[in-house]
Amino acid sequence: MKILVISTSLRNNSNSDILSDEFTKGAMSSGHEVEKISLRGKKINFCIGCDICQTAKRCVLKDDVNEVIQKIHDSDVIAFAIPVYFGGVSGQVQTLFDRTYSLFPWKLKVEQTHKFRGVYLLTTSSDQSTESTDLVIQKVEYWIKHFNGTWVKCSEVAKLAGVVRGLGVHEAGEIRKFPDVLNQAFKMGKAI
Ligand SMILES: Cc1cc2nc3c(=O)[nH]c(=O)nc-3n(C[C@H](O)[C@H](O)[C@H](O)COP(=O)(O)O)c2cc1C
């Protein structure tokens, strides 16, 4: 399968990025075609709500996001690495999700063409409680829901297929002190 791993933290030696590397290694060890990309260094403009994508089926903004959206469109499996920011997702993740609006041309009433069915989440937080990651999970589930016929017809259903939480990690790279969590990420990728 064609697997796209999207690492969203912008910091060096990011905990969630390290988890995404483990996930990538696991998925590759099972023979999948895996591409990992990072939002770090990418030019990401806010969605301006012009709605042109709803009829044009593409975003009119000119930056690095359109290539990411095309990769999401073309992949069988998507994995997001997302740290918790203020209880939820960071601004760049929200913006990426906003920009994927171009994948839902609901005004055209066409069947969706995206391929992905499985979505995986690797999330990290300073807080040690599992609840600290709840809003990130809900956000990703809500995003997936829109690929499942909320706005447009869709023959197949996508779902959140797995989550790994790196809890109680604040400093960059701290996740390396938790080999069991790294292993969970590796195994989740391998099991696809
Ligand atoms: C702006 C900002 C907001 C944050 N908000 C939270 C939060 O609400 N809850 C929490 O547990 N950790 C919070 N953190 C800590 C990060 O989730 C934590 O450091 C995580 O390991 C970062 O992952 P990364 O290294 O992949 O960026 C925040 C960090 C930043 C920079």
The ligand as an SDF file (V2000), in Angstrom:
LIG
                    3D

 31 33  0  0  0  0  0  0  0  0999 V2000
    2.5100   26.2480   22.0550 C   0  0  0  0  0  0  0  0  0  0  0  0
    2.5520   24.9630   22.8330 C   0  0  0  0  0  0  0  0  0  0  0  0
    1.4310   24.5580   23.5040 C   0  0  0  0  0  0  0  0  0  0  0  0
    1.4360   23.3650   24.2180 C   0  0  0  0  0  0  0  0  0  0  0  0
    0.3060   22.9670   24.8610 N   0  0  0  0  0  0  0  0  0  0  0  0
    0.2910   21.7950   25.5230 C   0  0  0  0  0  0  0  0  0  0  0  0
   -0.8970   21.3480   26.1790 C   0  0  0  0  0  0  0  0  0  0  0  0
   -1.9370   21.9940   26.1530 O   0  0  0  0  0  0  0  0  0  0  0  0
   -0.8500   20.1530   26.8340 N   0  0  0  0  0  0  0  0  0  0  0  0
    0.2910   19.4130   26.9000 C   0  0  0  0  0  0  0  0  0  0  0  0
    0.2610   18.3490   27.5290 O   0  0  0  0  0  0  0  0  0  0  0  0
    1.4310   19.7980   26.2690 N   0  0  0  0  0  0  0  0  0  0  0  0
    1.4550   20.9720   25.5940 C   0  0  0  0  0  0  0  0  0  0  0  0
    2.6050   21.3790   24.9470 N   0  0  0  0  0  0  0  0  0  0  0  0
    3.7990   20.5300   25.0080 C   0  0  0  0  0  0  0  0  0  0  0  0
    3.9700   19.6120   23.7880 C   0  0  0  0  0  0  0  0  0  0  0  0
    2.7980   18.9110   23.4880 O   0  0  0  0  0  0  0  0  0  0  0  0
    5.0940   18.6130   24.0710 C   0  0  0  0  0  0  0  0  0  0  0  0
    6.2880   19.3000   24.3190 O   0  0  0  0  0  0  0  0  0  0  0  0
    5.2990   17.6450   22.9300 C   0  0  0  0  0  0  0  0  0  0  0  0
    6.2090   16.6490   23.3030 O   0  0  0  0  0  0  0  0  0  0  0  0
    5.7860   18.3710   21.6900 C   0  0  0  0  0  0  0  0  0  0  0  0
    5.9360   17.4570   20.6350 O   0  0  0  0  0  0  0  0  0  0  0  0
    6.9950   17.7440   19.4650 P   0  0  0  0  0  0  0  0  0  0  0  0
    8.3540   17.6030   20.0960 O   0  0  0  0  0  0  0  0  0  0  0  0
    6.7120   16.6820   18.4620 O   0  0  0  0  0  0  0  0  0  0  0  0
    6.7450   19.1280   18.9640 O   0  0  0  0  0  0  0  0  0  0  0  0
    2.6190   22.5690   24.2550 C   0  0  0  0  0  0  0  0  0  0  0  0
    3.7550   23.0060   23.5670 C   0  0  0  0  0  0  0  0  0  0  0  0
    3.7320   24.1910   22.8590 C   0  0  0  0  0  0  0  0  0  0  0  0
    4.9630   24.6230   22.1050 C   0  0  0  0  0  0  0  0  0  0  0  0
  1  2  1  0
  2  3  1  0
  2 30  2  0
  3  4  2  0
  4  5  1  0
  4 28  1  0
  5  6  2  0
  6  7  1  0
  6 13  1  0
  7  8  2  0
  7  9  1  0
  9 10  1  0
 10 11  2  0
 10 12  1  0
 12 13  2  0
 13 14  1  0
 14 15  1  0
 14 28  1  0
 15 16  1  0
 16 17  1  0
 16 18  1  0
 18 19  1  0
 18 20  1  0
 20 21  1  0
 20 22  1  0
 22 23  1  0
 23 24  1  0
 24 25  2  0
 24 26  1  0
 24 27  1  0
 28 29  2  0
 29 30  1  0
 30 31  1  0
M  END
$$$$
